[in-house]
Amino acid sequence: MSHPAQIERRAELLAVADDVAVRAVAELCLQRLGEPVIITPPESGIVMMQVREPVVRERFHLGEVVVTRADVELGGHRGWSMRQGTDRVATLAAAICDAAARGGGESASQVEQLCAETARNIERHEADLAASLQPTVVEFEELD
C-alpha cells in the first residue's frame, strides 16, 4: 500500500486488528528489520469521536474516547498508530507494522496479510449483525 487512501486504510485496519495478532506480526518485523527508533512513545489521551449519521450522512460528535498513539522509525521508514483504549504494547506494535509496511518486502507482506484478515473479520461481523437485525424489519403492504 503506497497511495494515501491505502495508507489510511492500513492505519484503520491496524487500529482495530486483534492485539495478539498485531503483536506477533510486529515481532516478525523486528526480527527482520531490527530495533525501532521510538519517536513518540505510546501515550494515552482522549479524543472526540466523530461519526457519520447513516441517513443524511452528516457528521456529529458522539463523545470522547480514550486512545493510545505512538510513532516509530524502522528500517528508515516512519510508522504511526492510534488505537482505542490504553494498550500501549499493541499500539507500539501497530506503529511498527505501519513502518514495516511502508518499507516493503517480506515484512510488508506480513502486515498486508494481517490487514486483509482484519478486513475479513470486520466484513463477517457486519454480515452477522445485518443478519441478526433482519428479523426485526417491518414490511408494509399497500391496501387497495
Order of alpha helices (4+ residues) and beta strands (2+ residues): alpha-alpha-beta-beta-beta-alpha-alpha
